[in-house]
Amino acid sequence: MFDTIVALATPPIKSALAIVRLSGDDSLEIASKIFSHDLTKLDRPGHLFGRITHNDKLIDEVVALVFLKPHSFTGEHSVEFITHGSPLIAEQVIQACLANGARLATQGEYTSRAYMNGKMDLVQAEAINDVINAVTNESKRLALLSLTGASSALIDPIRVAIADILSLIEVNIDYPEYEDLEPIDRPKMIGGIIEIQKRLETLVREGHQGQIIKEGLNLTIVGKPNVGKSSLLNALLKEDKAIVTEIAGTTRDVVEGDINLNGLVLHLSDTAGIRESLDAIEKMGIVKSFKAIDNADLVIVVLDATSQLDEEDQKILALTENSKRIIVYNKSDLKQKTDDGKLYVSALTKDIKALEIAILKLFEIEEESYLRPSLNNARQIGLLQNVQRSIEVALNDAIVGASFDIVSASLQEAYSDVLKILGLEANIDLAQEIFSRFCVGK
């Protein structure tokens, strides 16, 4: 039994309408105490127009939307009062509910109850926040795929495949007296584990791609002074955000901006030119440049296409050699002859298409990446990688001829982590798996 919670379901600002939501076992009773109709007598969902009063004072005329369990978002009885959009009115409605037995909902509690009541799995619950925070059509599309259950469905074939192997092992170990059982075939088992491994590799790779589409990339532009870093930032942003002059050291702090590159959000940072400097302020900017490199998902190293590499260029290349990076040669408009294998751009003329293509290619972001469901947050990907490690151990043990109970131990760990992705109980009921597959115990 859950107590009844109440909260504002719309932003706390002045607007045309506001929604106050009640959910819990006593929501109909509490709502009826302040509403002009007795909602406890309803035998089906519906909506009613009426008045909300408290202490004999009219608060507002409202529409009450009534949802009877389990046919509500939370799976509980639920009432939503649609009021006029005054923050004062919404707060008075909430206070009236609190005075009659409700309590304020905590952050995410409605979604938590929906998960606890089996209305959605954990992947779907996480997707609600992703839908709300989506900033591009592409990231919203991925979030909706997760919300509708398409992403959760990706893990089920792996769960079934692991359970198949586990049940075969366990039934032969625990019920050897049954002669009609399929015997364990080690080569077949190894083949099954390899197939699981391939599926996991695909899920992890596509999960990383989905995570990039959803969260974007931190991209830092570095180079020595006057190579065109700020001009490149402006070209990518398609606006003159960074100050551009011929004076070396103009940029003394990190200049930031976001762009949408074919549905991929890039969080851009133009850094101070990296060089030896005696200027205290410029030196502070250079220190920030080093930090920006450390925090970047991708570093764009800008070199001058019209001059030979000097000592400062070499230091920057050495500084970024362990980072994921793209090296670009700027000022291609002044370069008469280009070298194969180098990426040229002209920030001045906004000729940066080659760089945009290289970014998408480096992170394997293609058209299909925006359309397919994926398990794409840090928790989901981390658990998938745990499953990968357990499957790899099981495969190695099976190949070297380890006993089946040793192989089973790693498979059980993998199965447990698969269930955790969906937020299901991690305890494995192997008996259920066994009896669902074999005629044992007839």
N, C-alpha and C positions, 0 to 999 in steps of 0.2 A: 504494500500500500504506500502510495506517494502522497505527501502533503501537497496542498494547492499553492502554486506559485503565480505571481503576477508581474508583468513588466510592460514597458512601452515597446511596441514592435516596429515603430517608425522613428525616424530621427527626432531628437528633442528640439525641434525648431518650429517657428510659426509657419503653418501651411494650410492647405484647404481642408485636409483630413488628418486624423491621427488614429492609431489602432492600439488599444490596450488589450493584452492577451492574458487570459487565465487558463491554467491547465492543472489538472489533478483530480483526485477522487471527489472532492467537495466543490469543484468549480461551479457546477450547476446550482448548488445550494447557496453558495456565497454570492453568485451573480444575481440570484433571485431576490436576495435580501435588499439589493440596491436598485433593481430594475423593476419596471412597472408590470412585468409579466412573470408568471411562475414557470421557470424553465425546467423544473424537475418533472413536470407532467408531460414533457415532449417524449414521444416514442420514436422519433426519427430526426435527422439533422434538418436545420432550417434557419430562417432569418426572421427577425421580428423588429418592428419599429416601436420605440417607447422612450421612457424617460428614466434617467438615473437621478436618484435623490439620496441624500445622506443627512441624518439629523433633521429631517423634515424640510431640507433645503434642496431646491432643484439645482443640479449640477449641469445637466445638458440633455438635449434630445439626441438619441443615438440609434444606430442599427446594431442589433446583437446577432452575430453569426454563431450558431450552436453546432458543435460537432460531438457526436456520441462515440465513445470508444467501441471498437478499436479504429474507427474511421476518422482519425485526425492525424495531424503531423506527429504528435507525440505518442499516439496510440492510447491516449487517455481522454476522458471527457474534457472538452475545451470550449471556452467562450471567448469570442473576440468582439469587443465594443468598438465600433467605428464612431468616433466623436468628431466634433468640429476641431480644426487643427490648432487650437490654442494650447501652448505648453501648460498654461495654468489649469485648463480644463482636464487635460490628460493626467496631470499630477493629482488633481482632486479625485478623479475616478480611481486612481491607484490607491490613494489614501483611504478611500471608502472600502475598497476591497481588503486592504490590510486590516482595517478596523473590524472587519467581519470574518477574519480567520485566515486570510491568505498571508503569504510572506513574499518578500521580493525575490525574484529569480536571480541566481548568480550568472556570471558570464558563461554562455554556451549551454545553459542547463536545459533549455528546450530541446536542443539537438541531442544532448546527452540522454535525455529521457526517450527520445525517438530511437536511439541506438539500444538503450537498455530494454525497451519494449519490443525489440525485433522489427521495427519499421524500416531499418536500414542497417547495413554493416558499417564498419569503421571507415572504410575507404569512401563510402558515400557520405558519411558524416563529415569527413575532412573536406570533401568537395564543396560543401555548402560555403565554407569560408573562402575557398578558391573562387567560387562564382562571384561572391561579394567583392573580392579584391581584384578581379580580372580587369586589366587595363587595355587589352586588345581583344578583337573578335576571336583571334586564334586561341588565346589563353582561356577565354570564356567557353569556347567550343570544347576544349579539352576538359575543363571543369564539369561541363554538363554531361560529357560522356561518362565521367566518374560518378556523377550524381545519379544517373539513370541505371547504373550497375554494369555498364559495359567494361569498365576497367576491372571490377571485381571478378567478372567472368573469365578474365585472362588467367587467373591463378587456379581456377578449378581443374583444368586438365592436368596440371602438375600435381595437385592434391590427389586426384584420382589415380594417377600413374604411380605415385609413391605408395599410396594405400594398397594398390594392386600387388606390388612387390612385397610390402610388409605382410600383407595377409597371407600370401603364398608361403613366405618364410615361417611365420608364426603357426600356421595351421599344420605344417609338416613337422615342426618342433613339438607342438603341444598335443597334436592328435595323430601320431604316427600309426595308430592301429587301424585307421580308416583306409581301406585298400583302394577306394575309388577316387582318392585325391590326386590331383596333378602333381607329379614330383617336381622338385626344384631343379631347374635347368640352368646351370651357372652361366653358360654363354648367352642364353636368352635374358637372364637377369642383368648381365653386364650391358647387353644391348639396350635394355629398357632404361638403365641408369644413364647411359650415354645420351639417349633421346631426351631425358629429363634435363640433362646438362645443357643440351643445345637450346631447349626452350627457355631455360633460365638466362643464358647468354643473350638471347634476343630480348627478353623482358627487361634486363638490366640496361642494355644499350638503348632501347626505346624509352625506358624510364628516364635516363639521363637527358635524352633529347626533349622529352616532355617537360622535364624540370627546367630546362633552359628556356623553352617557349613560355612557360608559366611565370618564371621568376626573372628572366632576362639575364644579361651578362654584364659584369663590370669590366669596362674596356678603358684602359689607360694609354694615353698617347705620350711617348717620351722621345727625347732627342736633345741634341745640344741647342743652344740658342740660335735663333734665326734660320732654322731649317724648314719652318712652315707648320709647326705643330698647331698653333692657334688658328691658322688659315684652314688647316685640315679639319679641326673641330668645327669651325664655322661652316665648312662645306658639308660635313656630315649632318649638322643640325639644320642646315639650310637657313641660317640666320647669323647675323654678326653679333655673337654673344661675347666672344673673346676679343680683346683689343689687339690689333695687329699694327705694328710699326717696324721700321728698319732698325730700331734701337735694340741691341742685344740685351736680354734680361727684362723685357717688358712684362712678361708673365711672372709674377712673384708668388702666386698662390695657385691652388688647384681650382680650375674653372670647370664646372660640371653642367651637364645637360643630358636629356634623354631623347632617343629617337626610336621610331618604329621601322625596323628594316624587314620588310616582307613578313610582318607579323612577329618579328623577334625584337624585343625591347633591349636596346643597348644603353647602359648607364655610362656615359662618356665622361672622362676626366682628362682635361688638358693640364699638364704639369709644367712647373718652372723648368727652363732649360738647365740640363745637368752639366756643370762645369766647375772648375775651381774658382771660387769667388771670395773676395774680402768684404763684400757688402753684407752686413749682418742680416738685413731683411731678405736679401736674395738667398742667403745661406739657409734661412728658415724655410723658404719655399722649396729649396732643393731637398731638404730633409723630408718634407711632405711628399715630394716626388718619389723618394725611396719607399715610403709607407704605401703610397698608391700602387706601386709596382707589386709589393708583397700581397696586397688585397685584390689584385686584378685577376679576373678569369682569363683575360687576354690582354697582352701588351702589344701596342703598335709602335714599333721602333721606326722613327722617321729619319731618313738620311737625305743628304742633298745630292741629287742626281747630277749636278753640274760640277761637282768637285770630288777630289780624291778623299778617301777616308783618312781622317787624322787621328791623333791620339785620343781625343775626347770621344770620337765615334767608337773607337775600339773599346774604350772603357765601358760605354753604354751597352755595346754588344755583349761584353763579358758579364756585365751586371744582370742582363736579362736572359742569359743563355739557358738557365734552368726554368724559365717561365714559358708558358704557352704563348707564342708570339708570332707576329707577322712583320716582316721587314719590308718597308715601302721606301721607294726612292721618289722624293717629291721634286717638283719643278721640271716635270717631263716636257712642258711646253718650251723649255729653254734647251732641251737636250736633242741634238740632231740625230744621234745614233744611240740605239738602245741595245742592251745585252740580253740574250736569251736567259730565261730562268729568273729574272728579276721582276719585281712587281712595281710598275711605275704609275704615279698619279700626278695630277696637277691640281693642287688645292686652289690655286688662283683662278683657274678656269672651271673649277668644280668637276673636273674629270676624275671621278673616284669610283666609277663602276667596278673596275677590276678589284678594288679593295673590298667592296661590298660583297662581291661574289666569293672572294677568298674567305671572308668571315663565315658565310653560310656553309661553304664547303668544309672548312676546318672542323666545324661542329656537327657535320653530317646532317644539317637541317635541310630537308627537301620538302616538296609539296605534301607528300604522304605523311610526313611527321606531324603536320597540323590537323590531320583528319582521323588518325587512329587513336584509340584509347590507350592509356599507359598508366602504370603505377609510378607516379612521378614526384613524390615528395621524399624528403630525407629519411623519414621513418620507413616508408614502404621500400625504398631502394636499399636501405641498410639491412632490412630483414631478408630481402631477396638475395643479397650478397651473403648473408649468414646461411641461407639455404644452399647457395652455391658451394660454400666451403664444406658443409656437411655432406653434400652429394659427391664432392670431389674425394673426400675421405672414404666414403662408402665405395666409390668406384675403385679406388686404389686397393682397398682391402679385398674387394671381390676379385680383382685381377690377380693379386698375389696368392689367392687361395685361402684367405682367412675364413674362419668358421662363419656360418650364416648368422649366428647370434651377434657377432661383432659387426657384421655389415648392417644388421638390423638396428643396432644402437645408433649409428650415424643417420640412418634413414628416419628413425623416430625423432631425432633432433630436427631434421629437415622438415618433417611433417608438422611438428610443433610450431616452427617459425612460419610455415605457410598459413596455419590457422591464425597466428598472431596478426598477420597482415590484415585479415578481415575482422580482427577483434573477437574471434571465437575462442572458446575454451581451449587451452593448450593441452589438456589431458586427452590422451589418445585412448579411445575405446576400441581396441583392436578386435574384441569379441564381435562388436557390431559390424566391423569391416569384414571379418571372417564369415559370419553367418549371412551377410548380404551377398556373398560371392559363391559359397559352397553349400552343399546339402549336409553339412556336418550336424550331428545331433538330432537327426530326424526321429 
